[in-house]
Amino acid sequence: MYLSFFFATLLFTTSMTMIGAMLISHEVKQFKIYTQGISKTKQKVTLLGLLMESELARYEGKTAKEIGELTEFSFQDAVYALETGSELDYVESVARKVLHEAEGYLSNVYERIDVVLYFRSYTANKFILENPIEELENLAAPFDVDWCKETNSCVLAAWKDQLADRILISQPFKTTYSDSRAFSVISPVYYQGQIVGEFGEQIFLDSLRAEGKALTVDINNGNKHVVVYFPHYPWPDFAYTQTYVADNNNLIVYKYPFSKILIDFGFLYLIMFAVIFGYYSKAQESKESKIQLANAISDATKDELPELFNRKVFKERAFKNKIKMTTFTVIAIDGDRVKRINDKYGHHVGDEVISIIADAMKKVFRATDYLIRTGGDEFIAILPGCSESKSLMLAKILRSVVKENRLKSLDIDVSVSTGIAMSTEHETLKDVIMLADEDLYECKRKRC
């Protein structure tokens, strides 16, 4: 459980770091695209304002009607007036002419559908829009100077020197003709030393809302910080931050909270934990199964009483491979007078004698040797890679160790006889065992 928790946490942390890096990289690109759009809008309205000032000076002395006759209309615009039926004045006629001829100066002026490009006249209170908006018909609210000053959405709201860069960016506001929220990028138009109007572009914020984002305005040392953030996530200030200087009074701050990554992708932790926990559970089950299988094989190939191998070991692949790889020596071992001890003292005493012999074998021979009880009081030791001289010495030591471990409770001497045979290239294991048995019988006959 703890190991699964550790690895799941480690993997989740690594994954969140990588996912977070990719998400933030994507958001940085999106923010850059968004701010580039604002920069282009600033350039657009500034150039339109400068172009109109040039045209006002150029056509000075002409009437509004004459300006209208010079205008080449290139699209269906819309004019909305505070006073219904009022005619365009000179300034407004030039503004309309500039809007229609702007395509000749500025490429892609009207390509975006999420914005409204307009000219606002302060000489006769009119709006000239690039496209008609039915909701503006007979609507007085857009002309409310107090409202535009409150939202900072007209140049009349600018304080001294704020228009030094010819740009004013409004606060986010709810439009007067819909439920949508937007903000405006505005540039003033001067004529004869006075502000006579403004070019502006109203940029809708619906796409930000659709992405779960919101805007708020903070005042910091007299400057406005328009903060774009995610309102539904905790710790909004613990975030990756990007900034954009919109004008000389507005800083756009974009915050991507790290909590959003954790909350949006937190389910991955549960998946990772479940997968890792399941893997380790299966691995543990497999390990236990292997241990149980090994124990079962061991139980099947080992004699219960002396805990030595039995004859089944001869069928094991590992055993067969071992004796094929090298020469080996077989020591045949036979307990002396064990049958007589069984008959006189009982099988439980005979079992003690068998255990003494088995314990002595385990003490004398190597852990890599095969110590096998072939039946009753008969044993063999198969010694891979052991020379005949070494085997003779080990057999002698075995006889000595067994003799030292007499059955003290009944004052019975325990001893064994041994026979040795060395494998050759053409002999099978069965052949070598038979030779060792023959040597054992010869030893018993000679009482060696």
KOLMARVO-111965 format. One record per residue (C-alpha): x, y, z; residue in three letters. Coordinates in nm, 4 decimals. Example, Ala and Ser with C-alpha at 12.3 -4.5 7.8 and 13.67 -1.06 7.14 Angstrom:
! KOLMARVO-111965
{{1.2300; -0.4500; 0.7800}; ALA}
{{1.3670; -0.1060; 0.7140}; SER}
***
This chain:
! KOLMARVO-111965
{{0.0000; 0.0000; 0.0000}; MET}
{{0.2680; 0.2516; 0.1052}; TYR}
{{0.4881; 0.1571; -0.1894}; LEU}
{{0.1932; 0.2051; -0.4267}; SER}
{{0.1212; 0.5419; -0.2670}; PHE}
{{0.4858; 0.6475; -0.3062}; PHE}
{{0.5169; 0.5475; -0.6717}; PHE}
{{0.1717; 0.6870; -0.7591}; ALA}
{{0.2673; 1.0189; -0.5986}; THR}
{{0.6032; 1.0232; -0.7765}; LEU}
{{0.4478; 0.9395; -1.1141}; LEU}
{{0.1639; 1.1875; -1.0595}; PHE}
{{0.4063; 1.4665; -0.9658}; THR}
{{0.6162; 1.3971; -1.2749}; THR}
{{0.3068; 1.3821; -1.4959}; SER}
{{0.1636; 1.7035; -1.3498}; MET}
{{0.4942; 1.8799; -1.4101}; THR}
{{0.4940; 1.7737; -1.7756}; MET}
{{0.1219; 1.8389; -1.8277}; ILE}
{{0.1499; 2.1731; -1.6476}; GLY}
{{0.4412; 2.2770; -1.8672}; ALA}
{{0.2443; 2.1912; -2.1829}; MET}
{{-0.0736; 2.3631; -2.0621}; LEU}
{{0.1096; 2.6765; -1.9550}; ILE}
{{0.2989; 2.6817; -2.2851}; SER}
{{-0.0363; 2.6618; -2.4663}; HIS}
{{-0.1868; 2.9370; -2.2498}; GLU}
{{0.1167; 3.1592; -2.3074}; VAL}
{{0.0667; 3.1198; -2.6834}; LYS}
{{-0.3057; 3.1975; -2.6491}; GLN}
{{-0.2331; 3.5042; -2.4364}; PHE}
{{0.0224; 3.6183; -2.6921}; LYS}
{{-0.2334; 3.5788; -2.9725}; ILE}
{{-0.4892; 3.7707; -2.7674}; TYR}
{{-0.2514; 4.0566; -2.6862}; THR}
{{-0.1301; 4.0678; -3.0456}; GLN}
{{-0.4945; 4.1187; -3.1429}; GLY}
{{-0.5188; 4.4102; -2.8988}; ILE}
{{-0.1960; 4.5567; -3.0370}; SER}
{{-0.3328; 4.5371; -3.3913}; LYS}
{{-0.6556; 4.7012; -3.2756}; THR}
{{-0.4566; 4.9825; -3.1147}; LYS}
{{-0.2679; 5.0350; -3.4394}; GLN}
{{-0.5909; 5.0235; -3.6391}; LYS}
{{-0.7864; 5.2853; -3.4418}; VAL}
{{-0.4783; 5.5069; -3.4088}; THR}
{{-0.4173; 5.5021; -3.7852}; LEU}
{{-0.7862; 5.5643; -3.8543}; LEU}
{{-0.7764; 5.8644; -3.6221}; GLY}
{{-0.4626; 6.0050; -3.7810}; LEU}
{{-0.6015; 5.9401; -4.1290}; LEU}
{{-0.9227; 6.1219; -4.0423}; MET}
{{-0.7334; 6.4212; -3.9027}; GLU}
{{-0.5418; 6.4353; -4.2306}; SER}
{{-0.8681; 6.4170; -4.4281}; GLU}
{{-1.0315; 6.6865; -4.2133}; LEU}
{{-0.7447; 6.9199; -4.2956}; ALA}
{{-0.7476; 6.8162; -4.6604}; ARG}
{{-1.1197; 6.8773; -4.7194}; TYR}
{{-1.1519; 7.1807; -4.4966}; GLU}
{{-1.3979; 7.4265; -4.6538}; GLY}
{{-1.6107; 7.1602; -4.8218}; LYS}
{{-1.9619; 7.0829; -4.7063}; THR}
{{-2.0891; 6.7539; -4.5658}; ALA}
{{-2.2872; 6.6997; -4.8878}; LYS}
{{-1.9760; 6.7451; -5.1011}; GLU}
{{-1.7835; 6.4976; -4.8824}; ILE}
{{-2.0687; 6.2497; -4.9274}; GLY}
{{-2.0469; 6.2818; -5.3034}; GLU}
{{-1.6724; 6.2077; -5.2888}; LEU}
{{-1.7208; 5.8956; -5.0771}; THR}
{{-1.6886; 5.5536; -5.2450}; GLU}
{{-1.9141; 5.3288; -5.0397}; PHE}
{{-1.7637; 4.9789; -5.0141}; SER}
{{-1.9959; 4.8091; -4.7616}; PHE}
{{-2.3267; 4.8570; -4.5822}; GLN}
{{-2.2568; 5.0702; -4.2789}; ASP}
{{-2.4986; 5.2042; -4.0175}; ALA}
{{-2.5484; 5.5502; -3.8710}; VAL}
{{-2.7249; 5.5956; -3.5358}; TYR}
{{-2.8097; 5.9432; -3.4078}; ALA}
{{-2.9272; 6.0693; -3.0710}; LEU}
{{-3.1737; 6.2913; -3.2561}; GLU}
{{-3.3626; 6.0939; -3.5175}; THR}
{{-3.3435; 6.2366; -3.8694}; GLY}
{{-3.0443; 6.4633; -3.8142}; SER}
{{-2.8032; 6.4932; -4.1053}; GLU}
{{-2.4301; 6.4167; -4.0978}; LEU}
{{-2.2127; 6.7178; -4.0334}; ASP}
{{-1.8728; 6.7813; -4.1902}; TYR}
{{-1.6769; 6.5841; -3.9282}; VAL}
{{-1.9125; 6.2858; -3.9485}; GLU}
{{-1.9077; 6.2841; -4.3292}; SER}
{{-1.5288; 6.2716; -4.3295}; VAL}
{{-1.5356; 5.9918; -4.0682}; ALA}
{{-1.7746; 5.7889; -4.2838}; ARG}
{{-1.5561; 5.8480; -4.5888}; LYS}
{{-1.2483; 5.7307; -4.3945}; VAL}
{{-1.4270; 5.4135; -4.2778}; LEU}
{{-1.5208; 5.3194; -4.6338}; HIS}
{{-1.1844; 5.4009; -4.7817}; GLU}
{{-0.9851; 5.2438; -4.4966}; ALA}
{{-0.9679; 4.9132; -4.6812}; GLU}
{{-0.7390; 5.0885; -4.9253}; GLY}
{{-0.5007; 5.1848; -4.6467}; TYR}
{{-0.5340; 4.9053; -4.3914}; LEU}
{{-0.5611; 4.5374; -4.4806}; SER}
{{-0.8095; 4.3135; -4.2978}; ASN}
{{-0.9712; 4.6007; -4.1088}; VAL}
{{-1.3105; 4.4324; -4.0931}; TYR}
{{-1.2172; 4.0665; -4.0853}; GLU}
{{-1.3056; 3.9863; -3.7196}; ARG}
{{-1.6603; 3.8927; -3.6214}; ILE}
{{-1.6138; 3.9284; -3.2443}; ASP}
{{-1.5575; 4.3049; -3.2607}; VAL}
{{-1.7494; 4.6171; -3.3599}; VAL}
{{-1.5552; 4.8978; -3.5283}; LEU}
{{-1.7186; 5.2395; -3.4877}; TYR}
{{-1.6749; 5.6158; -3.5016}; PHE}
{{-1.8360; 5.8251; -3.2298}; ARG}
{{-1.9055; 6.1888; -3.3080}; SER}
{{-1.9062; 6.4572; -3.0401}; TYR}
{{-2.0083; 6.7311; -3.2827}; THR}
{{-2.3588; 6.5972; -3.3531}; ALA}
{{-2.3889; 6.2833; -3.1331}; ASN}
{{-2.3818; 6.0028; -3.3845}; LYS}
{{-2.2374; 5.6529; -3.4073}; PHE}
{{-2.1149; 5.5270; -3.7445}; ILE}
{{-2.0689; 5.1475; -3.7397}; LEU}
{{-1.9170; 4.9111; -3.9914}; GLU}
{{-2.2260; 4.6882; -3.9639}; ASN}
{{-2.5858; 4.7537; -3.8604}; PRO}
{{-2.6940; 4.6490; -3.5090}; ILE}
{{-3.0738; 4.6429; -3.4873}; GLU}
{{-3.0748; 4.6780; -3.1093}; GLU}
{{-2.9200; 5.0261; -3.1392}; LEU}
{{-3.2205; 5.1655; -3.3267}; GLU}
{{-3.3735; 5.4520; -3.1244}; ASN}
{{-3.1513; 5.3642; -2.8258}; LEU}
{{-3.0223; 5.6624; -2.6280}; ALA}
{{-2.8059; 5.4703; -2.3771}; ALA}
{{-2.4932; 5.4488; -2.6001}; PRO}
{{-2.4848; 5.8307; -2.6119}; PHE}
{{-2.4909; 5.8663; -2.2317}; ASP}
{{-2.1707; 6.0551; -2.1492}; VAL}
{{-2.2007; 5.9781; -1.7782}; ASP}
{{-2.2145; 5.6039; -1.8547}; TRP}
{{-1.9150; 5.6201; -2.0872}; CYS}
{{-1.7164; 5.8140; -1.8263}; LYS}
{{-1.8095; 5.5590; -1.5602}; GLU}
{{-1.6879; 5.2692; -1.7747}; THR}
{{-1.4001; 5.4720; -1.9192}; ASN}
{{-1.5334; 5.3806; -2.2652}; SER}
{{-1.4991; 5.7208; -2.4333}; CYS}
{{-1.2131; 5.9666; -2.4654}; VAL}
{{-1.4118; 6.2255; -2.2682}; LEU}
{{-1.3371; 6.0099; -1.9615}; ALA}
{{-0.9612; 6.0412; -2.0056}; ALA}
{{-0.7672; 6.2535; -1.7608}; TRP}
{{-0.4932; 6.4949; -1.8555}; LYS}
{{-0.2023; 6.3358; -2.0437}; ASP}
{{-0.3773; 5.9957; -2.0538}; GLN}
{{-0.4193; 6.0338; -2.4294}; LEU}
{{-0.0532; 6.1143; -2.4854}; ALA}
{{-0.0157; 5.7812; -2.6661}; ASP}
{{-0.3508; 5.8387; -2.8475}; ARG}
{{-0.4955; 5.5227; -2.6912}; ILE}
{{-0.7587; 5.4684; -2.4224}; LEU}
{{-0.8671; 5.1228; -2.3082}; ILE}
{{-1.1949; 5.0979; -2.1203}; SER}
{{-1.2918; 4.8856; -1.8260}; GLN}
{{-1.4817; 4.5646; -1.9041}; PRO}
{{-1.8516; 4.6551; -1.9243}; PHE}
{{-2.1906; 4.5158; -2.0163}; LYS}
{{-2.2917; 4.6590; -2.3528}; THR}
{{-2.5938; 4.8884; -2.3681}; THR}
{{-2.7647; 4.6821; -2.6375}; TYR}
{{-2.7017; 4.3192; -2.5256}; SER}
{{-2.6104; 4.0977; -2.2306}; ASP}
{{-2.2578; 4.0516; -2.3616}; SER}
{{-1.9560; 4.1936; -2.1859}; ARG}
{{-1.6880; 4.3781; -2.3798}; ALA}
{{-1.4175; 4.6403; -2.3593}; PHE}
{{-1.3223; 4.9160; -2.6017}; SER}
{{-0.9933; 5.0273; -2.7529}; VAL}
{{-1.0319; 5.3943; -2.8459}; ILE}
{{-0.8288; 5.6639; -3.0206}; SER}
{{-0.9287; 6.0343; -3.0263}; PRO}
{{-0.9762; 6.2510; -3.3365}; VAL}
{{-0.8661; 6.6140; -3.3086}; TYR}
{{-0.9787; 6.9022; -3.5292}; TYR}
{{-0.8856; 7.2626; -3.4755}; GLN}
{{-0.7426; 7.1779; -3.1322}; GLY}
{{-1.0573; 7.0050; -3.0048}; GLN}
{{-1.1652; 6.6418; -2.9679}; ILE}
{{-1.4404; 6.6017; -3.2261}; VAL}
{{-1.4800; 6.2272; -3.2069}; GLY}
{{-1.3131; 5.8919; -3.1598}; GLU}
{{-1.2503; 5.5722; -3.3477}; PHE}
{{-1.3017; 5.2656; -3.1347}; GLY}
{{-1.3294; 4.8926; -3.1514}; GLU}
{{-1.5526; 4.7098; -2.9099}; GLN}
{{-1.4081; 4.3663; -2.8361}; ILE}
{{-1.6472; 4.1087; -2.6932}; PHE}
{{-1.5402; 3.8857; -2.4045}; LEU}
{{-1.7768; 3.5948; -2.4738}; ASP}
{{-1.4883; 3.3692; -2.5787}; SER}
{{-1.3165; 3.4238; -2.2427}; LEU}
{{-1.6357; 3.3370; -2.0548}; ARG}
{{-1.6759; 3.0247; -2.2675}; ALA}
{{-1.3272; 2.9187; -2.1553}; GLU}
{{-1.4257; 2.9600; -1.7892}; GLY}
{{-1.2325; 3.2846; -1.7463}; LYS}
{{-1.3414; 3.6097; -1.5849}; ALA}
{{-1.2120; 3.9665; -1.5604}; LEU}
{{-1.1717; 4.1979; -1.2662}; THR}
{{-1.0152; 4.5415; -1.2356}; VAL}
{{-0.7720; 4.6294; -0.9561}; ASP}
{{-0.6276; 4.9742; -0.8917}; ILE}
{{-0.2577; 4.9689; -0.8061}; ASN}
{{-0.0776; 5.3009; -0.7453}; ASN}
{{-0.3307; 5.4799; -0.9631}; GLY}
{{-0.2919; 5.2328; -1.2508}; ASN}
{{-0.5547; 4.9834; -1.3572}; LYS}
{{-0.4753; 4.6149; -1.3599}; HIS}
{{-0.7227; 4.4210; -1.5724}; VAL}
{{-0.6871; 4.0698; -1.4331}; VAL}
{{-0.7902; 3.7695; -1.6419}; VAL}
{{-0.8337; 3.4721; -1.4090}; TYR}
{{-1.0228; 3.1472; -1.3486}; PHE}
{{-1.2920; 3.2207; -1.0848}; PRO}
{{-1.3826; 2.8610; -1.0032}; HIS}
{{-1.0415; 2.7486; -0.8730}; TYR}
{{-0.8856; 2.8067; -0.5288}; PRO}
{{-0.5647; 2.9994; -0.4557}; TRP}
{{-0.5947; 3.2258; -0.7648}; PRO}
{{-0.2802; 3.4186; -0.6710}; ASP}
{{-0.0688; 3.1007; -0.6660}; PHE}
{{-0.0513; 3.1044; -1.0426}; ALA}
{{0.1625; 3.1382; -1.3504}; TYR}
{{0.1389; 3.5054; -1.4500}; THR}
{{0.1796; 3.6933; -1.7785}; GLN}
{{0.1428; 4.0694; -1.8229}; THR}
{{0.0782; 4.3041; -2.1143}; TYR}
{{0.1043; 4.6831; -2.1084}; VAL}
{{-0.2160; 4.7879; -2.2860}; ALA}
{{-0.1679; 5.1654; -2.2577}; ASP}
{{-0.0117; 5.4152; -2.0193}; ASN}
{{-0.2767; 5.3415; -1.7548}; ASN}
{{-0.3736; 4.9768; -1.8129}; ASN}
{{-0.1862; 4.6574; -1.7446}; LEU}
{{-0.3484; 4.3302; -1.8481}; ILE}
{{-0.2540; 4.0509; -1.6067}; VAL}
{{-0.3245; 3.6889; -1.6976}; TYR}
{{-0.3214; 3.4323; -1.4173}; LYS}
{{-0.3275; 3.0572; -1.4721}; TYR}
{{-0.3669; 2.8955; -1.1268}; PRO}
{{-0.1643; 2.5848; -1.0525}; PHE}
{{-0.4668; 2.4518; -0.8628}; SER}
{{-0.6451; 2.4212; -1.1996}; LYS}
{{-0.3916; 2.1644; -1.3154}; ILE}
{{-0.4301; 1.9598; -0.9966}; LEU}
{{-0.8103; 1.9740; -0.9952}; ILE}
{{-0.8589; 1.9121; -1.3681}; ASP}
{{-0.6162; 1.6200; -1.3755}; PHE}
{{-0.6469; 1.4947; -1.0170}; GLY}
{{-0.8380; 1.1907; -1.1405}; PHE}
{{-0.5113; 1.0688; -1.2945}; LEU}
{{-0.3737; 1.0153; -0.9443}; TYR}
{{-0.6566; 0.7748; -0.8614}; LEU}
{{-0.5992; 0.5904; -1.1884}; ILE}
{{-0.2225; 0.5719; -1.1315}; MET}
{{-0.2689; 0.4552; -0.7725}; PHE}
{{-0.5205; 0.1901; -0.8781}; ALA}
{{-0.2956; 0.0640; -1.1605}; VAL}
{{0.0206; 0.0575; -0.9470}; ILE}
{{-0.1611; -0.0960; -0.6505}; PHE}
{{-0.3113; -0.3588; -0.8800}; GLY}
{{0.0301; -0.4273; -1.0343}; TYR}
{{0.2009; -0.4700; -0.6979}; TYR}
{{-0.0869; -0.6820; -0.5683}; SER}
{{-0.0569; -0.9118; -0.8691}; LYS}
{{0.3221; -0.9132; -0.8384}; ALA}
{{0.2941; -1.0062; -0.4708}; GLN}
{{0.0433; -1.2787; -0.5526}; GLU}
{{0.2765; -1.4078; -0.8239}; SER}
{{0.5697; -1.4011; -0.5825}; LYS}
{{0.3730; -1.5897; -0.3191}; GLU}
{{0.2573; -1.8386; -0.5827}; SER}
{{0.6168; -1.8974; -0.6906}; LYS}
{{0.7218; -1.9494; -0.3300}; ILE}
{{0.4341; -2.1899; -0.2762}; GLN}
{{0.5237; -2.3716; -0.5985}; LEU}
{{0.8890; -2.3888; -0.4958}; ALA}
{{0.7872; -2.5216; -0.1558}; ASN}
{{0.5574; -2.7737; -0.3198}; ALA}
{{0.8353; -2.8886; -0.5525}; ILE}
{{1.0745; -2.9008; -0.2606}; SER}
{{0.8252; -3.1001; -0.0557}; ASP}
{{0.7775; -3.3372; -0.3468}; ALA}
{{1.1482; -3.3933; -0.4018}; THR}
{{1.2638; -3.3996; -0.0386}; LYS}
{{1.2285; -3.6737; 0.2138}; ASP}
{{1.0116; -3.5625; 0.5072}; GLU}
{{1.2142; -3.7147; 0.7891}; LEU}
{{1.5787; -3.6168; 0.7265}; PRO}
{{1.4924; -3.3215; 0.4999}; GLU}
{{1.7108; -3.4567; 0.2197}; LEU}
{{1.6226; -3.5028; -0.1457}; PHE}
{{1.4401; -3.8183; -0.2486}; ASN}
{{1.4512; -4.0066; -0.5780}; ARG}
{{1.2203; -3.7540; -0.7478}; LYS}
{{1.5113; -3.5139; -0.7731}; VAL}
{{1.6535; -3.7318; -1.0511}; PHE}
{{1.3698; -3.6070; -1.2772}; LYS}
{{1.4312; -3.2374; -1.2164}; GLU}
{{1.5641; -3.0410; -1.5162}; ARG}
{{1.8017; -2.8360; -1.3009}; ALA}
{{1.9540; -3.1541; -1.1588}; PHE}
{{1.9922; -3.3139; -1.5017}; LYS}
{{2.1550; -3.0013; -1.6452}; ASN}
{{2.3944; -2.9807; -1.3515}; LYS}
{{2.5360; -3.3289; -1.3857}; ILE}
{{2.5614; -3.2935; -1.7652}; LYS}
{{2.7783; -2.9844; -1.7342}; MET}
{{3.0596; -3.1403; -1.5309}; THR}
{{3.2011; -3.4617; -1.3937}; THR}
{{3.0684; -3.5758; -1.0579}; PHE}
{{3.1339; -3.8260; -0.7827}; THR}
{{2.8730; -4.0491; -0.6214}; VAL}
{{2.9170; -4.1581; -0.2606}; ILE}
{{2.6864; -4.4432; -0.1643}; ALA}
{{2.6091; -4.4391; 0.2108}; ILE}
{{2.4488; -4.7159; 0.4134}; ASP}
{{2.3579; -4.7064; 0.7827}; GLY}
{{2.5126; -4.9985; 0.9749}; ASP}
{{2.2797; -5.2193; 1.1826}; ARG}
{{1.9830; -4.9838; 1.1416}; VAL}
{{1.7403; -5.2725; 1.0762}; LYS}
{{1.8580; -5.4413; 1.3957}; ARG}
{{1.8058; -5.1177; 1.5924}; ILE}
{{1.4545; -5.0847; 1.4463}; ASN}
{{1.3660; -5.4400; 1.5452}; ASP}
{{1.5095; -5.4093; 1.8972}; LYS}
{{1.4176; -5.0530; 2.0009}; TYR}
{{1.1377; -4.9553; 1.7634}; GLY}
{{1.1049; -4.7429; 1.4533}; HIS}
{{1.1140; -4.4152; 1.6458}; HIS}
{{1.4704; -4.4967; 1.7537}; VAL}
{{1.5531; -4.5996; 1.3976}; GLY}
{{1.4259; -4.2618; 1.2815}; ASP}
{{1.6645; -4.0906; 1.5244}; GLU}
{{1.9530; -4.2857; 1.3708}; VAL}
{{1.8425; -4.1780; 1.0203}; ILE}
{{1.8351; -3.8139; 1.1390}; SER}
{{2.1880; -3.8437; 1.2854}; ILE}
{{2.3197; -3.9701; 0.9502}; ILE}
{{2.1328; -3.6963; 0.7552}; ALA}
{{2.2604; -3.4217; 0.9879}; ASP}
{{2.6151; -3.5483; 0.9489}; ALA}
{{2.5806; -3.5432; 0.5683}; MET}
{{2.4598; -3.1820; 0.5748}; LYS}
{{2.7565; -3.0858; 0.7923}; LYS}
{{3.0193; -3.2552; 0.5757}; VAL}
{{2.9034; -3.1858; 0.2204}; PHE}
{{2.8522; -2.8584; 0.0325}; ARG}
{{2.5189; -2.6781; -0.0043}; ALA}
{{2.5489; -2.7296; -0.3815}; THR}
{{2.5817; -3.1077; -0.3487}; ASP}
{{2.2808; -3.3335; -0.3865}; TYR}
{{2.2155; -3.5328; -0.0676}; LEU}
{{1.9541; -3.7992; -0.1364}; ILE}
{{1.7798; -4.0616; 0.0743}; ARG}
{{1.7075; -4.3434; -0.1657}; THR}
{{1.5162; -4.5519; 0.0861}; GLY}
{{1.5298; -4.6909; 0.4425}; GLY}
{{1.8864; -4.6500; 0.5711}; ASP}
{{2.0350; -4.5976; 0.2233}; GLU}
{{2.1693; -4.2614; 0.1015}; PHE}
{{2.3777; -4.1247; -0.1806}; ILE}
{{2.5679; -3.7969; -0.2133}; ALA}
{{2.6218; -3.6635; -0.5653}; ILE}
{{2.9115; -3.4169; -0.5710}; LEU}
{{2.9384; -3.2169; -0.8992}; PRO}
{{3.2932; -3.1110; -0.9875}; GLY}
{{3.4498; -3.3017; -0.6984}; CYS}
{{3.7608; -3.5141; -0.7551}; SER}
{{3.7844; -3.8751; -0.6459}; GLU}
{{4.0578; -3.8030; -0.3906}; SER}
{{3.8506; -3.5237; -0.2357}; LYS}
{{3.5492; -3.7554; -0.2282}; SER}
{{3.7489; -4.0253; -0.0466}; LEU}
{{3.8493; -3.7711; 0.2160}; MET}
{{3.4891; -3.6485; 0.2561}; LEU}
{{3.3621; -4.0051; 0.2926}; ALA}
{{3.6159; -4.0660; 0.5688}; LYS}
{{3.5125; -3.7442; 0.7456}; ILE}
{{3.1461; -3.8441; 0.7178}; LEU}
{{3.2095; -4.1827; 0.8818}; ARG}
{{3.3952; -4.0057; 1.1611}; SER}
{{3.1239; -3.7422; 1.2201}; VAL}
{{2.8484; -4.0057; 1.2287}; VAL}
{{3.0451; -4.2145; 1.4749}; LYS}
{{3.0906; -3.9152; 1.7061}; GLU}
{{2.7147; -3.8593; 1.7189}; ASN}
{{2.6127; -4.1757; 1.8983}; ARG}
{{2.2604; -4.2241; 2.0303}; LEU}
{{2.3445; -4.1319; 2.3898}; LYS}
{{2.0002; -4.1958; 2.5387}; SER}
{{2.0343; -4.5700; 2.4685}; LEU}
{{2.4147; -4.5818; 2.4483}; ASP}
{{2.3978; -4.7004; 2.0871}; ILE}
{{2.6858; -4.6515; 1.8450}; ASP}
{{2.5870; -4.5216; 1.5031}; VAL}
{{2.8036; -4.5795; 1.1968}; SER}
{{2.7866; -4.5852; 0.8201}; VAL}
{{2.9625; -4.7591; 0.5346}; SER}
{{3.0485; -4.5762; 0.2124}; THR}
{{3.1271; -4.6545; -0.1488}; GLY}
{{3.2642; -4.4163; -0.4096}; ILE}
{{3.2508; -4.3963; -0.7890}; ALA}
{{3.3663; -4.1225; -1.0266}; MET}
{{3.1719; -4.0461; -1.3449}; SER}
{{3.3351; -4.0847; -1.6842}; THR}
{{3.2398; -3.9437; -2.0240}; GLU}
{{3.0285; -4.2387; -2.1403}; HIS}
{{2.8649; -4.3452; -1.8118}; GLU}
{{2.5140; -4.2539; -1.7076}; THR}
{{2.4150; -4.1524; -1.3566}; LEU}
{{2.2606; -4.4939; -1.3065}; LYS}
{{2.5905; -4.6584; -1.4042}; ASP}
{{2.7890; -4.4473; -1.1581}; VAL}
{{2.5412; -4.5188; -0.8746}; ILE}
{{2.5719; -4.8930; -0.9435}; MET}
{{2.9533; -4.8666; -0.9274}; LEU}
{{2.9280; -4.6747; -0.5990}; ALA}
{{2.6960; -4.9452; -0.4599}; ASP}
{{2.9436; -5.2149; -0.5609}; GLU}
{{3.2199; -5.0243; -0.3817}; ASP}
{{2.9905; -4.9903; -0.0782}; LEU}
{{2.9263; -5.3645; -0.0626}; TYR}
{{3.2984; -5.4276; -0.0932}; GLU}
{{3.3535; -5.1865; 0.1974}; CYS}
{{3.0955; -5.3691; 0.4097}; LYS}
{{3.2545; -5.7030; 0.3244}; ARG}
{{3.5937; -5.5760; 0.4315}; LYS}
{{3.4392; -5.3881; 0.7279}; ARG}
{{3.6247; -5.0733; 0.6203}; CYS}
***
